Amino acid sequence: MTTHTHQSDQIRYLNSELLPDELVTHAFFTRQGGVSTGALASLNVGLTVGDHAENVYHNRALAFNAVGRQPESLSDSWLVHGTDAVVYQQPRSPAQKTPPQADIVLTDNPEVTLFMRYADCVPIVLVDPVRRAIALVHAGWQGTIKKAAQAGVSQLTENYSSRPQDVLAVIGPSIGPENYEVGPEVITGVKRAFGDVADQLLPAYGKSTHFDLWAANQLVLQQAGVEQIDLFEICTFAHAAEWFSHRASGGKTGRFGVLLALKD
């Protein structure tokens, strides 16, 4: 893990040393520094978790302003736990109230700011410094066994002629294996998706079986040909005071944001 913590006013966020600062602006925002209250305190950027819309828009603006991006450049998706992608050639229009459904967003336009929301699922940042193209991926357990990270790399290749060996990948904060107990549906899905190596991704903690989302997504990226991967190994469940965690909160929580944009 090679991270740096930054703070702008009350907004706290992490960066990865793997990503070149002269090429991209990126941030894994903690839950701190916003205006939301209660279980959603305080930098909730999700509109579908029971927060007031004005709080969410205010929080998003605080986050964007903290890293010098225009809130109007926000280009996101409605997350559906799949592998579909949206290519943003221009920023999403603010008049488009509902974003398109997808778990991968990508662009090569510095005017576009890619943005996604998380609360235990895995944020994956992909940067091609050669072709100057970027992608954000959302991978919960379903996206992981569907190999959304691999689909993100493939989208960079298809749209921008990226070579997987050039791609830099960062696996951000999400629920860690020690706290992610899973049941038969997930176990069956992991075994079907990963075959002979599935048992390595399903460690036992006492009498329960857990799913190692970090190792699984790292493996998916490696199988896709990605050679440079930064894995944060920060568990949102174990650090729920710092990151929103769906499981730690019993399902009532906000969403933290991940931002990625090319510089001019």
C-alpha positions as CSV (number, residue, x, y, z in Angstrom):
1,M,0.0,0.0,0.0
2,T,1.4,3.4,-1.0
3,T,-1.1,6.0,0.1
4,H,-1.0,9.6,1.1
5,T,-3.7,11.3,3.2
6,H,-4.7,14.8,2.3
7,Q,-7.0,17.4,3.9
8,S,-8.7,20.4,2.4
9,D,-10.7,22.3,5.1
10,Q,-12.5,19.3,6.7
11,I,-12.4,17.1,3.6
12,R,-10.0,14.1,4.0
13,Y,-9.0,11.9,1.1
14,L,-6.4,9.3,0.1
15,N,-4.1,9.2,-2.9
16,S,-2.0,6.4,-4.4
17,E,1.6,7.0,-5.1
18,L,1.3,4.7,-8.1
19,L,-0.7,7.2,-10.1
20,P,1.3,10.1,-11.6
21,D,0.3,13.4,-10.2
22,E,1.1,15.2,-13.4
23,L,-1.4,13.1,-15.3
24,V,-4.4,12.6,-13.1
25,T,-6.4,14.0,-10.2
26,H,-7.7,11.3,-8.0
27,A,-9.2,10.9,-4.5
28,F,-10.7,8.3,-2.3
29,F,-12.8,10.5,0.0
30,T,-13.4,9.5,3.6
31,R,-16.8,10.0,5.1
32,Q,-15.6,13.1,7.0
33,G,-16.1,16.8,6.3
34,G,-19.6,17.0,4.9
35,V,-23.0,18.3,6.0
36,S,-25.1,15.1,6.3
37,T,-26.2,14.0,9.8
38,G,-27.0,10.9,11.7
39,A,-26.1,7.5,10.2
40,L,-25.2,9.4,7.0
41,A,-22.7,11.8,8.7
42,S,-21.0,13.5,7.1
43,L,-19.7,13.4,3.5
44,N,-22.4,11.2,2.1
45,V,-22.4,11.5,-1.7
46,G,-25.2,9.0,-2.4
47,L,-28.7,10.1,-3.4
48,T,-30.5,6.8,-2.8
49,V,-29.8,6.3,0.9
50,G,-32.4,8.6,2.5
51,D,-30.4,11.8,2.6
52,H,-31.7,15.2,1.6
53,A,-30.7,16.0,-2.0
54,E,-29.4,19.4,-1.0
55,N,-27.0,17.8,1.4
56,V,-25.7,15.3,-1.2
57,Y,-25.2,18.0,-3.8
58,H,-23.4,20.2,-1.2
59,N,-21.2,17.3,-0.2
60,R,-20.3,16.5,-3.8
61,A,-19.4,20.1,-4.4
62,L,-17.2,20.1,-1.3
63,A,-15.4,17.0,-2.5
64,F,-14.8,18.3,-6.0
65,N,-13.7,21.7,-4.8
66,A,-11.2,20.1,-2.4
67,V,-9.3,18.7,-5.4
68,G,-9.9,21.5,-7.8
69,R,-12.5,20.0,-10.1
70,Q,-15.7,21.6,-11.2
71,P,-18.8,19.9,-9.8
72,E,-20.5,20.3,-13.2
73,S,-17.9,17.9,-14.7
74,L,-19.3,15.0,-12.6
75,S,-19.8,11.9,-14.8
76,D,-21.1,8.9,-13.0
77,S,-23.4,5.9,-13.3
78,W,-26.3,4.1,-11.6
79,L,-24.6,1.1,-10.1
80,V,-26.2,-2.3,-10.8
81,H,-23.5,-4.9,-9.9
82,G,-22.7,-5.8,-13.5
83,T,-20.0,-5.2,-16.2
84,D,-21.6,-2.7,-18.5
85,A,-19.7,0.5,-19.2
86,V,-20.4,4.1,-20.1
87,V,-17.8,6.0,-22.2
88,Y,-18.0,9.7,-21.4
89,Q,-16.8,11.8,-24.4
90,Q,-18.2,14.9,-22.6
91,P,-19.3,15.5,-19.0
92,R,-22.8,14.2,-18.1
93,S,-25.3,17.0,-18.4
94,P,-26.7,18.2,-15.0
95,A,-30.1,18.2,-16.7
96,Q,-29.8,14.4,-16.9
97,K,-31.1,13.7,-13.4
98,T,-30.7,9.9,-13.5
99,P,-27.3,8.6,-14.7
100,P,-27.0,5.6,-17.1
101,Q,-26.8,2.1,-15.6
102,A,-23.3,0.8,-15.5
103,D,-20.5,-0.3,-13.1
104,I,-17.6,1.0,-15.3
105,V,-17.1,4.6,-16.5
106,L,-14.3,5.7,-18.7
107,T,-12.9,8.7,-20.7
108,D,-10.0,10.3,-22.4
109,N,-11.3,13.8,-22.0
110,P,-9.7,16.0,-19.3
111,E,-13.0,17.9,-19.0
112,V,-14.7,14.8,-17.6
113,T,-14.5,13.9,-13.9
114,L,-15.4,10.2,-13.3
115,F,-17.1,9.7,-10.0
116,M,-18.5,6.6,-8.2
117,R,-20.0,5.8,-4.8
118,Y,-19.1,3.0,-2.4
119,A,-19.8,1.5,1.0
120,D,-18.0,-1.9,1.2
121,C,-17.8,-2.7,-2.5
122,V,-14.4,-2.5,-4.2
123,P,-13.4,0.7,-6.0
124,I,-10.9,0.1,-8.8
125,V,-9.1,2.9,-10.5
126,L,-7.5,2.3,-13.9
127,V,-5.1,4.7,-15.6
128,D,-3.3,4.3,-18.9
129,P,-0.5,6.9,-18.9
130,V,0.5,6.0,-22.5
131,R,-2.9,6.5,-24.2
132,R,-4.0,9.0,-21.5
133,A,-7.2,7.2,-20.8
134,I,-8.9,6.4,-17.4
135,A,-11.6,4.2,-16.0
136,L,-13.4,3.7,-12.7
137,V,-14.9,0.3,-11.7
138,H,-17.4,-0.7,-9.0
139,A,-17.1,-4.4,-7.9
140,G,-19.1,-5.9,-5.1
141,W,-19.2,-9.7,-4.8
142,Q,-21.3,-9.9,-7.9
143,G,-19.1,-7.6,-9.9
144,T,-16.0,-9.5,-8.7
145,I,-17.2,-12.9,-9.8
146,K,-18.3,-11.3,-13.1
147,K,-14.8,-9.9,-13.4
148,A,-15.8,-6.3,-13.7
149,A,-12.1,-5.3,-13.3
150,Q,-11.2,-7.3,-16.3
151,A,-14.1,-5.7,-18.2
152,G,-12.7,-2.3,-17.3
153,V,-9.3,-3.1,-18.8
154,S,-11.0,-4.5,-21.9
155,Q,-13.0,-1.3,-22.3
156,L,-9.8,0.7,-22.2
157,T,-8.4,-1.5,-24.9
158,E,-11.4,-1.4,-27.1
159,N,-12.0,2.3,-26.8
160,Y,-8.5,3.7,-26.6
161,S,-6.2,0.9,-27.8
162,S,-4.7,0.6,-24.3
163,R,-2.3,-2.2,-23.6
164,P,-3.0,-4.0,-20.3
165,Q,0.7,-4.0,-19.4
166,D,0.6,-0.1,-19.5
167,V,-2.4,0.2,-17.2
168,L,-1.9,1.3,-13.6
169,A,-4.5,-0.1,-11.2
170,V,-5.5,0.9,-7.7
171,I,-7.8,-1.2,-5.5
172,G,-9.2,1.2,-2.9
173,P,-10.9,0.8,0.5
174,S,-13.5,-1.9,0.8
175,I,-14.6,-4.6,3.2
176,G,-11.7,-6.9,4.0
177,P,-11.7,-10.7,4.1
178,E,-11.7,-10.9,7.9
179,N,-15.0,-9.2,8.1
180,Y,-16.7,-10.5,4.9
181,E,-18.5,-13.7,5.9
182,V,-20.5,-15.1,3.0
183,G,-23.1,-17.8,2.4
184,P,-23.8,-20.6,-0.1
185,E,-24.8,-18.3,-3.0
186,V,-21.5,-16.4,-2.9
187,I,-19.4,-19.5,-2.3
188,T,-21.0,-21.2,-5.3
189,G,-20.4,-18.1,-7.5
190,V,-16.8,-17.8,-6.5
191,K,-16.1,-21.5,-7.2
192,R,-17.7,-21.2,-10.6
193,A,-15.9,-18.0,-11.5
194,F,-12.4,-18.9,-10.2
195,G,-12.2,-22.7,-10.5
196,D,-9.1,-24.2,-9.0
197,V,-8.0,-21.1,-7.1
198,A,-11.4,-20.4,-5.6
199,D,-10.5,-22.0,-2.2
200,Q,-7.6,-19.5,-1.8
201,L,-10.2,-16.7,-2.1
202,L,-12.6,-18.3,0.4
203,P,-10.6,-18.3,3.7
204,A,-12.1,-19.8,6.8
205,Y,-12.4,-17.8,10.0
206,G,-13.5,-20.1,12.7
207,K,-16.4,-22.1,11.3
208,S,-17.4,-19.4,8.8
209,T,-16.4,-18.9,5.2
210,H,-15.3,-15.5,4.0
211,F,-14.6,-14.0,0.6
212,D,-11.4,-12.1,0.0
213,L,-12.5,-9.4,-2.4
214,W,-9.0,-7.8,-2.4
215,A,-7.2,-10.9,-3.6
216,A,-9.9,-11.8,-6.0
217,N,-9.8,-8.4,-7.8
218,Q,-6.0,-8.4,-7.8
219,L,-6.1,-11.8,-9.5
220,V,-8.7,-10.6,-12.0
221,L,-6.5,-7.7,-12.9
222,Q,-3.4,-9.9,-13.2
223,Q,-5.3,-12.3,-15.4
224,A,-6.3,-9.3,-17.6
225,G,-2.6,-8.5,-18.1
226,V,-2.2,-5.7,-15.6
227,E,1.2,-5.7,-14.0
228,Q,1.2,-2.6,-11.7
229,I,-1.4,-2.8,-8.9
230,D,-1.6,-0.8,-5.7
231,L,-3.7,-2.6,-3.1
232,F,-4.7,-0.3,-0.2
233,E,-5.8,-3.2,2.2
234,I,-8.1,-0.7,4.1
235,C,-11.2,-2.4,5.5
236,T,-14.3,-0.2,5.5
237,F,-16.0,-2.5,8.1
238,A,-13.1,-2.3,10.5
239,H,-12.7,1.5,10.0
240,A,-16.4,2.5,9.8
241,A,-15.7,5.7,11.5
242,E,-13.6,6.7,8.5
243,W,-15.4,5.0,5.7
244,F,-19.1,4.2,5.1
245,S,-19.7,0.5,5.6
246,H,-23.0,-1.1,4.6
247,R,-22.4,-4.2,6.6
248,A,-21.0,-2.5,9.7
249,S,-24.0,-0.2,9.9
250,G,-26.6,-2.9,9.4
251,G,-27.5,-1.4,6.0
252,K,-28.2,2.2,7.1
253,T,-25.3,4.3,5.9
254,G,-24.1,6.7,3.3
255,R,-21.7,6.4,0.4
256,F,-18.2,7.6,0.1
257,G,-16.9,9.0,-3.2
258,V,-14.0,8.1,-5.5
259,L,-13.0,10.7,-8.1
260,L,-10.7,10.3,-11.1
261,A,-9.9,12.9,-13.8
262,L,-7.2,13.6,-16.4
263,K,-5.3,16.8,-16.2
264,D,-4.9,19.0,-19.3
